[in-house]
Amino acid sequence: MEAQEMSDREWRILLRVAVGNAVTAEDDPPSDQLATGVDYPRLLELASRNRLVPALSRWLIENGLEDEPPRRMSGLMEGQRRLSKHRARHLTAEAGRVAAALRAAGVTFAFTKGIVFQTELYEAPETRELNDIDAMMSLRDAQKAAEALAGLGYQQNRTFSDLDGHLVDMPRADLLMYKLSPDHSPHLMRPGPDDALPYIAVDLAHSLTWWESQWTIPLEEVLSEVRQARIGMGEDSVTVPALSHVHSFLFAALHLFREAWFERTSLGKDVNLSQFADIVRYWSLYRRSLAGRLGDVIETHVLFAPVAWVLHHTDELFGTKIVHDLGLDTHAGEEWVSSARAKNGETLRWSGDMTDRLQRGFPATLGRA
């Protein structure tokens, strides 16, 4: 029992780290009380698995707890936070240059996910780890975008070799996968400024879901509602096109669903707690502007099932009631929320709950429905 309580304590800390003040409860203990008797190696392991090490480092500092972990461990976390801050600053500036080049080429586009979320959903950009610059545009504009970004040094059909330390040709098998599923183009890549950011990738998406998905929103509709967003902090901030809040929220949910529901993607790179935190933070900050319009879009495009799947697990993790608030209760039955899609198209079921999955990896048991 004591070991289980300790594990629960580390997980409770990570949940708080993930969403900040977006979710609060009257019986939540003060941070210093919650952090008493923590197994920091376990906490760091959970944070690493869920892409929350920079956020954890910042949370410890903000609560005067930075000296609580063993010194080498706190140094490692602080190093990750500074690295995340460095990457956020460079990628934000690069997003500004990419936006200028695409505008000049007459490409209609919007930035999505982390490059926008880092500022709009988080207290500090380094809290939300960034790997690349995500953008959405029509597939027919992808080549025009590639030609425009070639002037900034971006190359097509390339990937980064950790062994060689530079860009190399993308394997033919990966190129074939992109051709078979053209909801994304191969990343456009260029060398980065230093060893802390050895390459910069621009990920071009052409759908809110995936190729031949039964759930989708016409991209023309999505790109007709692009807004201007200010990203970055202070003098380093830039204004760039971004998806409307409704479409941005839906893209976060549908992208999470894709990575969690398909056996192929979940076994290769399963979802993490930070992705669910994006959902909670978005709902907490923009609930009033989302609620009515979001429900209309979900109904118009019959997105009940995938959105309810994601929001059910979000509610289970954080104790929120987003499924109920959106009137999706009837679409979040037990059989559906424990479903998955096999590589051969069969319907599967996975056991356990999302907490167990995020702590231990996917899945505890995966079998036929």
C-alpha positions in Angstrom: 0.0 0.0 0.0 2.8 2.4 0.9 4.4 1.9 -2.6 1.1 2.5 -4.3 0.5 5.7 -2.3 4.0 6.9 -3.2 3.3 6.2 -6.9 0.0 8.0 -6.6 1.8 11.0 -5.1 4.2 11.3 -8.0 1.4 11.0 -10.5 -0.7 13.7 -8.7 2.3 16.1 -8.8 2.7 15.4 -12.5 -1.0 16.1 -13.2 -0.7 19.4 -11.4 2.4 20.2 -13.3 0.7 19.4 -16.6 -2.3 21.7 -16.3 -1.1 24.4 -13.9 -4.1 26.3 -12.6 -6.4 25.1 -15.3 -7.9 22.5 -12.9 -8.2 23.1 -9.2 -10.1 21.4 -6.4 -10.9 22.5 -2.9 -9.2 19.5 -1.3 -5.9 20.0 -3.3 -3.1 20.1 -0.8 -0.5 22.9 -1.1 2.4 22.1 -3.4 5.0 21.9 -0.7 2.8 19.5 1.2 2.2 17.4 -1.9 5.9 17.3 -2.6 6.8 15.8 0.8 8.3 12.4 0.7 8.5 12.3 -3.1 10.4 9.5 -4.9 12.1 11.9 -7.3 13.6 9.2 -9.6 10.1 7.9 -10.1 8.8 11.4 -10.7 11.5 12.2 -13.2 10.8 8.9 -15.0 7.1 9.8 -15.3 7.9 13.3 -16.4 10.3 12.1 -19.1 7.8 9.6 -20.4 5.2 12.3 -20.7 7.3 15.1 -22.1 7.0 17.2 -18.9 10.5 17.5 -17.6 10.9 21.3 -18.4 7.4 21.9 -16.9 8.4 20.0 -13.8 11.6 22.0 -13.4 9.7 25.2 -13.7 7.0 24.0 -11.2 9.7 23.1 -8.6 11.3 26.5 -9.0 8.0 28.4 -8.8 7.1 26.6 -5.6 10.6 27.0 -3.9 11.2 23.3 -4.2 14.2 23.3 -6.6 16.6 22.1 -3.8 14.4 19.1 -2.9 15.5 16.6 -5.6 19.0 15.2 -5.5 21.4 17.8 -6.9 22.4 15.9 -10.0 18.7 15.2 -10.8 17.7 18.9 -10.3 20.6 19.9 -12.5 19.4 17.5 -15.2 15.9 18.9 -15.0 17.1 22.5 -15.1 19.3 21.7 -18.1 16.2 20.3 -19.9 14.2 23.5 -19.0 16.9 25.7 -20.4 17.2 23.6 -23.5 13.5 23.8 -24.0 13.6 27.6 -23.6 16.5 27.8 -26.2 14.5 25.7 -28.7 11.3 27.7 -28.2 13.1 31.0 -28.8 14.8 29.8 -32.0 11.7 28.0 -33.3 9.5 31.0 -32.7 11.8 33.3 -34.6 12.0 30.7 -37.4 8.2 30.5 -37.5 8.2 34.2 -38.2 10.6 33.7 -41.2 8.7 30.8 -42.5 5.4 32.7 -42.3 6.9 35.7 -44.2 8.2 33.3 -47.0 4.9 31.5 -47.3 2.9 34.8 -47.4 5.2 36.2 -50.1 4.5 33.0 -52.1 0.8 33.4 -51.8 0.3 30.2 -49.8 -2.8 30.0 -47.5 -1.7 28.3 -44.3 -1.9 28.3 -40.5 0.4 27.3 -37.8 -0.9 24.6 -35.4 -0.2 22.8 -32.1 2.9 23.5 -30.1 4.3 26.5 -31.9 1.0 28.3 -31.0 0.1 26.5 -27.8 3.5 27.4 -26.1 2.3 31.0 -25.8 -1.5 30.8 -25.8 -1.9 27.9 -23.4 1.2 28.0 -21.2 2.6 30.4 -18.7 6.1 30.2 -20.3 7.1 28.9 -23.7 9.6 26.4 -22.4 6.9 24.6 -20.4 5.6 23.1 -23.6 8.3 21.1 -25.4 8.7 21.9 -29.1 10.1 19.4 -31.7 9.2 21.2 -34.9 7.0 23.8 -36.5 3.6 22.5 -37.5 1.6 24.1 -40.3 -1.6 23.3 -42.1 -2.3 24.0 -45.8 -3.8 22.4 -48.8 -1.9 19.5 -50.4 -2.0 21.4 -53.7 0.1 24.2 -52.1 2.7 21.8 -50.6 5.1 22.1 -53.5 4.8 25.9 -53.7 5.5 26.0 -50.0 8.6 23.8 -50.4 9.9 26.0 -53.2 9.3 29.2 -51.1 11.1 27.7 -48.1 14.0 26.5 -50.2 15.1 30.1 -50.1 15.5 29.7 -46.3 17.6 26.6 -46.7 14.9 23.9 -46.3 15.3 20.7 -48.2 12.7 18.1 -49.3 12.8 14.4 -48.6 15.5 14.6 -46.0 15.9 13.5 -42.4 18.4 14.0 -39.6 21.0 11.3 -38.9 21.9 11.3 -35.2 24.9 9.1 -36.0 26.3 11.4 -38.7 25.0 14.6 -37.2 23.6 16.0 -40.5 20.7 15.7 -42.9 20.6 12.6 -45.1 18.1 11.2 -47.7 14.9 10.0 -46.3 14.5 6.1 -46.6 12.4 5.1 -49.6 10.0 3.2 -47.3 9.2 6.4 -45.4 8.7 8.3 -48.7 6.3 5.6 -49.8 4.3 5.9 -46.6 3.8 9.6 -47.3 2.7 8.9 -50.8 0.2 6.3 -49.6 -1.2 8.6 -46.9 -0.9 12.2 -48.2 -2.5 13.8 -45.2 1.0 15.0 -44.4 4.0 15.9 -46.6 7.5 14.8 -45.7 9.0 17.3 -43.3 10.9 20.2 -44.8 14.2 20.3 -43.0 17.2 22.6 -42.7 20.3 22.5 -40.5 19.8 24.2 -37.2 21.8 26.9 -35.5 23.8 24.8 -33.0 24.1 21.4 -31.4 21.2 22.1 -29.0 19.0 22.5 -32.1 20.8 20.6 -34.9 18.0 20.8 -37.4 14.7 22.6 -37.9 11.7 20.8 -39.4 8.5 22.2 -40.8 5.7 19.6 -40.7 3.0 20.3 -43.3 -0.4 18.7 -42.5 -3.2 18.7 -45.1 -6.0 17.3 -43.0 -7.4 17.5 -39.4 -7.5 13.7 -39.4 -5.9 11.3 -41.8 -6.1 10.1 -45.4 -9.5 8.5 -46.2 -10.7 9.0 -42.6 -14.4 8.6 -42.0 -14.1 11.7 -39.8 -12.9 15.0 -41.3 -13.6 18.7 -41.8 -13.1 20.1 -45.3 -9.8 22.0 -45.3 -11.3 24.9 -47.2 -13.6 25.5 -44.3 -10.8 25.3 -41.8 -8.5 27.7 -43.7 -11.3 30.2 -44.3 -11.3 31.0 -40.6 -7.6 31.6 -40.0 -6.7 34.2 -37.4 -3.6 36.1 -36.4 -1.8 34.9 -33.2 1.0 36.5 -31.3 3.5 33.8 -30.3 6.7 34.1 -28.2 7.5 36.5 -25.4 8.4 40.2 -25.3 10.8 41.4 -28.0 11.1 37.8 -29.4 7.4 37.6 -30.2 6.0 37.4 -33.7 2.5 37.5 -35.3 1.6 34.5 -37.4 -1.5 32.9 -38.9 -3.1 30.2 -36.7 -6.2 28.1 -36.8 -9.4 29.4 -35.3 -9.8 28.4 -31.6 -12.5 25.9 -32.6 -10.5 24.2 -35.3 -7.3 24.4 -33.2 -9.0 22.6 -30.3 -10.5 20.0 -32.6 -7.1 19.4 -34.3 -5.5 18.8 -31.0 -8.2 16.3 -30.0 -8.3 14.5 -33.4 -4.5 14.3 -33.7 -4.4 12.8 -30.2 -7.1 10.4 -31.2 -5.1 9.3 -34.2 -2.0 8.6 -32.3 -3.8 6.8 -29.5 -6.4 4.8 -31.4 -4.4 3.2 -34.1 -2.3 0.2 -33.1 0.5 1.2 -35.6 1.0 4.7 -34.2 0.4 3.9 -30.6 2.9 1.1 -30.5 5.5 3.2 -32.3 5.0 6.5 -30.4 2.1 6.5 -28.0 0.4 9.6 -26.6 1.6 11.4 -23.5 0.1 13.4 -20.7 1.2 16.7 -22.2 -1.1 16.2 -25.1 -4.1 15.8 -22.8 -2.9 18.8 -20.9 -3.3 20.8 -24.1 -6.9 19.8 -24.2 -7.6 20.8 -20.6 -5.7 24.1 -20.8 -7.5 25.0 -24.1 -11.0 24.3 -22.6 -10.1 26.2 -19.4 -9.0 29.3 -21.2 -11.4 29.4 -24.1 -14.5 27.5 -23.0 -16.9 30.4 -23.5 -15.8 31.0 -27.1 -15.6 27.3 -27.9 -18.7 25.8 -26.4 -21.5 26.8 -28.9 -19.5 26.9 -32.1 -17.5 23.8 -31.2 -20.7 21.8 -30.7 -22.1 23.0 -34.0 -18.9 21.9 -35.9 -18.9 18.5 -34.2 -22.5 17.9 -35.1 -22.2 19.2 -38.7 -19.2 17.0 -39.5 -20.3 14.0 -37.3 -17.2 14.1 -35.1 -19.0 12.8 -32.0 -17.1 9.5 -31.7 -13.4 10.5 -31.9 -13.9 13.7 -29.9 -15.8 11.9 -27.2 -13.1 9.2 -27.1 -10.4 11.8 -26.4 -12.5 13.9 -24.0 -13.6 10.9 -22.0 -10.0 10.0 -21.2 -9.2 13.6 -20.6 -12.0 13.8 -18.0 -10.8 10.5 -16.4 -7.3 11.9 -16.0 -8.1 15.3 -14.6 -11.5 15.0 -13.1 -13.0 17.5 -15.6 -16.5 17.2 -17.2 -15.9 18.3 -20.8 -17.8 15.3 -22.2 -20.9 16.3 -20.2 -20.4 20.0 -20.9 -20.5 19.3 -24.7 -23.4 16.9 -24.4 -21.3 13.9 -25.7 -22.2 11.5 -22.9 -24.0 9.0 -25.2 -21.0 8.8 -27.4 -18.5 7.8 -24.7 -19.7 4.3 -23.9 -17.2 1.8 -22.3 -16.9 -0.3 -25.4 -16.0 2.7 -27.6 -13.6 4.4 -25.3 -11.6 1.2 -24.8 -11.5 0.5 -28.6 -8.5 0.6 -30.9 -7.9 0.0 -34.6 -5.6 -2.9 -35.6 -3.0 -2.6 -38.4 -5.3 -4.9 -40.5 -8.4 -2.8 -39.9 -9.9 -5.0 -37.1 -11.4 -3.4 -34.1 -9.4 -4.1 -30.9 -9.9 -3.4 -27.2 -7.3 -2.4 -24.7 -7.5 -3.0 -21.0 -6.7 -0.7 -18.1 -7.3 3.0 -18.0 -5.4 6.0 -19.5 -3.5 6.7 -16.3 -2.0 3.2 -16.4 -1.3 3.5 -20.1 0.5 6.8 -19.6 2.5 5.5 -16.7 3.5 2.1 -18.1 3.1 2.3 -21.8 0.5 1.0 -24.3 -1.2 -1.4 -23.9 -1.6 -3.5 -20.8 -3.6 -6.0 -22.9 -4.6 -5.5 -26.6 -7.0 -8.0 -28.1 -9.9 -8.5 -30.4 -13.2 -6.8 -29.5 
